[in-house]
Amino acid sequence: MTAVTTAFAKAAAEDRAALVGYLPAGFPDKQTAIRAVLAMAEAGADVIEVGLPYSDPLMDGPVIADAVYQALRTGTRVRDVLDTVHAIADAGTAALVMTYWNPVDHYGVDAFARDLAGAGGAGLITPDLTPEEAAPWLAASDTYGLDRVFLVAPSSTTQRIGEISGVCRGFVYAASLMGITGTRDAVSEGAGQLVARVREHTGLPVAVGLGVSNRDQAAEVAAFADGVIVGSAFVRRLAQAPDSAAGVAAVRALAADLAAGVRRR
C-alpha cells in the first residue's frame, strides 16, 4: 500500500474527497517551491503533485507553462524535483511526480523509478503516456512498488477507459474537459458522467482535475469524485505574489479553503 492509497483511504473513512494539489518544482525558485508544497500539505492537501519542468508542456495552460518556463530558466533539473519529493515525503505527505514522458525516458525508466522510490515518492502521473507504450514503466513501477496514474478524458471510449483503468495504480485521473489546464468559472457538466463511466471498470479512486479554483467548486466535484485535483490556481497564487513569503502564505490560504470545500460534500 503506497502513501497515495493510504491518503485516499483516510479521506474515504472521513466521508470526504481527497485534495490533490500541484506545483512545479523550482518555481519561482527551488526553496520557495519546497516551502509552498509543505504549506499546502500543512493546510490540508492529502496528496502533492510535483511537476517536473519540461520544455514542451503541451497539456498545460499559460499559467503553468509560464511557471515551468521560469523554472527551466533558473536551472531546475530532475534532482531538484526529487529533492522536492523527498521534502514532502519526509513531512509525511504522499508525493507524486507529474511529468511528460520524454524526461523519464531520457533519464532512464528504471533509474528514474529507482531514484523516485529512493526519495520517498509514491509514483508518477504521466499525461502523455499511453498504455501501449508503457511497458517499461509498468515493469519499473512493479519493481519499485510505485503508483502509476494515467489520464482518461470525456472523449475516451468505453473500451479505452477500461484499458487505461486496468493499468492504473493509486487512482485514475479524470480530466474533466478537453483542452489545456487552467481555472474555469464552472465545473464541467460532463465530469460526473466521466467519473461514473470510470467506476464501471475499476475500484480505484477517481480524481477529477482541470479547472477547480475555489472552495465551492471543490465541494461540487467532491460530491461525485474521490479526489479533487487543483493546479493552476496554486501556481497563480505564487506567480502573482510580490515576494516568496507572500506566495507561500497565499498557497497555504488557498489549500485551507479548498480543504474546507472537499470536506463540505
C-alpha positions in Angstrom: 0.0 0.0 0.0 1.5 3.3 -1.1 1.2 6.7 0.6 -1.4 7.7 -2.1 -3.6 4.7 -1.4 -3.4 5.5 2.3 -4.3 9.1 1.7 -7.4 8.2 -0.3 -8.4 5.6 2.2 -8.1 8.1 5.0 -10.3 10.6 3.1 -12.9 8.0 2.3 -13.0 6.9 6.0 -13.7 10.6 6.9 -16.5 10.6 4.2 -14.8 13.2 2.0 -12.8 13.6 -1.1 -9.0 13.8 -1.1 -7.4 17.1 -2.0 -4.6 16.8 -4.6 -2.5 19.9 -5.1 0.0 20.6 -7.9 3.0 22.9 -8.1 6.1 22.6 -10.4 9.4 22.1 -8.8 11.8 25.1 -9.0 9.1 27.8 -9.3 9.8 30.6 -8.6 12.9 29.0 -7.1 13.7 25.7 -5.5 13.4 26.6 -1.9 10.3 28.6 -2.3 8.7 25.8 -4.2 9.5 23.4 -1.3 8.2 25.8 1.3 5.0 26.2 -0.8 4.3 22.5 -1.2 4.9 21.9 2.5 2.5 24.7 3.3 -0.1 23.2 1.0 0.2 19.9 2.9 0.0 21.5 6.3 -3.1 23.3 5.3 -5.0 20.2 4.2 -3.7 18.8 0.9 -3.7 15.0 1.1 -1.5 14.3 -1.9 1.0 16.6 -3.6 1.8 16.5 -7.4 5.3 17.8 -8.1 5.6 19.0 -11.6 8.8 18.1 -13.5 9.5 21.1 -15.7 9.7 20.3 -19.4 10.3 22.4 -22.4 7.2 21.3 -24.4 4.3 21.1 -21.9 1.5 20.5 -24.4 -1.2 19.9 -21.9 -0.5 22.9 -19.8 -2.3 26.2 -20.0 -0.5 29.6 -19.9 -0.2 29.9 -16.1 1.6 26.6 -15.6 3.5 26.8 -18.9 4.9 30.2 -17.8 5.9 28.8 -14.4 7.6 25.8 -16.0 9.5 28.1 -18.4 10.7 30.1 -15.5 11.8 27.0 -13.5 13.8 25.8 -16.5 15.4 29.2 -17.0 16.7 29.1 -13.4 18.2 25.6 -14.0 15.7 23.2 -12.4 16.6 19.6 -13.1 15.4 16.2 -12.2 17.5 16.2 -9.0 15.6 19.3 -7.8 12.3 17.5 -8.5 13.5 14.5 -6.4 14.7 16.8 -3.6 11.2 18.4 -3.5 9.6 15.0 -3.4 11.9 14.0 -0.6 10.9 17.0 1.5 7.2 16.2 1.1 7.7 12.6 1.9 9.8 13.4 5.0 6.9 15.6 6.2 4.5 12.6 6.0 2.5 13.5 2.9 2.1 11.5 -0.3 4.1 12.8 -3.2 3.7 12.0 -6.9 5.7 13.4 -9.8 3.6 14.8 -12.7 5.7 14.5 -15.8 5.7 14.2 -19.6 7.3 11.0 -20.7 10.3 12.3 -22.5 12.3 13.4 -19.4 11.8 10.0 -17.8 12.8 8.1 -21.0 15.9 10.3 -21.3 16.8 9.8 -17.6 16.3 6.0 -17.9 13.0 4.5 -16.9 14.4 2.0 -14.3 16.8 4.6 -12.9 14.0 7.2 -12.6 11.8 4.7 -10.8 14.7 3.7 -8.5 15.6 7.3 -7.6 11.9 8.3 -7.2 11.4 5.4 -4.8 14.6 6.3 -3.0 13.3 9.9 -2.5 10.1 8.6 -0.9 7.9 9.3 -3.9 4.7 7.3 -4.4 4.7 7.2 -8.2 4.1 9.1 -11.4 1.3 10.9 -13.2 2.0 10.6 -17.0 -0.4 12.7 -19.1 1.1 11.8 -22.5 2.0 8.1 -21.9 -0.4 5.6 -23.4 -0.8 2.0 -22.1 0.5 0.7 -25.4 3.8 2.5 -24.9 4.1 2.0 -21.1 5.6 -1.5 -20.8 9.0 -0.2 -19.5 7.2 2.0 -16.9 4.8 -0.8 -15.9 7.7 -3.1 -15.2 9.8 -0.5 -13.4 6.8 0.6 -11.2 6.2 -3.0 -10.3 9.8 -3.5 -9.4 9.9 -0.4 -7.1 6.3 -0.5 -5.8 5.3 2.8 -7.4 1.8 4.0 -8.4 1.1 4.8 -12.0 -1.6 7.3 -12.8 -2.9 7.6 -16.3 -5.5 10.0 -17.6 -8.9 9.4 -19.1 -10.9 12.2 -20.9 -14.6 12.8 -21.8 -13.7 11.7 -25.3 -12.4 8.3 -24.1 -14.4 5.3 -25.4 -15.7 2.7 -23.0 -13.0 0.3 -24.2 -10.3 2.9 -23.8 -11.4 3.7 -20.2 -11.2 0.0 -19.4 -7.7 -0.3 -20.8 -6.4 2.8 -19.0 -8.1 2.0 -15.7 -6.6 -1.5 -15.9 -3.0 -0.3 -15.8 -3.5 2.5 -13.2 -2.5 2.1 -9.6 -3.2 4.7 -6.9 -6.0 6.4 -8.6 -7.4 7.2 -12.0 -7.0 10.8 -13.2 -10.2 12.0 -14.9 -9.6 15.1 -17.0 -13.0 16.9 -16.7 -12.8 18.6 -20.0 -11.0 18.6 -23.3 -8.2 21.1 -23.6 -5.3 22.6 -21.6 -5.0 23.2 -17.9 -6.4 26.3 -16.3 -9.0 27.6 -13.9 -12.6 27.7 -15.0 -15.7 29.7 -13.9 -17.7 26.5 -13.6 -17.1 22.7 -13.3 -17.6 20.8 -16.5 -21.1 19.2 -16.7 -19.6 16.0 -18.0 -17.2 15.5 -15.1 -19.7 13.5 -13.0 -20.6 11.3 -16.0 -16.9 10.6 -16.7 -16.4 9.5 -13.1 -19.3 7.2 -13.3 -18.0 5.7 -16.5 -14.6 5.0 -14.9 -16.2 3.4 -11.9 -17.7 0.8 -14.1 -14.2 -0.5 -14.8 -12.3 -0.2 -11.5 -12.5 0.0 -7.8 -9.6 2.5 -7.7 -10.4 6.1 -6.5 -11.2 8.5 -9.3 -9.9 12.1 -9.0 -11.0 14.9 -11.2 -8.7 17.6 -12.4 -8.7 20.7 -14.7 -10.5 23.8 -13.7 -11.1 23.8 -9.9 -10.0 27.0 -8.2 -12.2 27.7 -5.1 -14.0 26.1 -2.2 -17.4 25.9 -3.9 -16.0 24.2 -7.0 -14.1 21.8 -4.8 -17.2 20.9 -2.9 -19.1 20.4 -6.2 -16.5 18.0 -7.5 -16.2 16.3 -4.1 -19.9 15.4 -4.3 -19.2 12.8 -7.1 -15.4 12.2 -7.2 -13.0 10.5 -4.8 -10.4 13.3 -5.3 -10.2 16.9 -6.3 -7.1 18.0 -8.2 -6.0 21.6 -8.3 -3.0 23.0 -10.1 -3.3 26.3 -12.0 -5.0 28.1 -9.0 -2.0 27.3 -6.8 0.6 28.3 -9.4 -1.3 31.6 -10.0 -1.1 32.4 -6.3 2.7 32.0 -6.4 3.1 33.9 -9.6 1.1 36.9 -8.5 2.7 37.2 -5.1 5.1 40.2 -4.5 7.6 38.0 -2.8 8.3 34.4 -1.7 6.8 34.7 1.8 3.6 36.2 0.4 3.4 33.4 -2.2 3.8 30.7 0.3 1.1 32.3 2.5 -1.2 32.6 -0.5 -0.7 28.9 -1.3 -1.4 28.0 2.3 -4.6 30.0 2.4 -5.9 28.5 -0.9 -5.2 25.0 0.3 -7.1 25.6 3.5 -10.0 27.0 1.5 -10.1 24.0 -0.8 -9.6 21.5 2.0 -12.7 23.0 3.6 -14.5 22.5 0.3 -13.8 18.8 -0.1 -15.0 18.3 3.5 -18.3 20.0 2.7 -19.7 17.4 0.4 
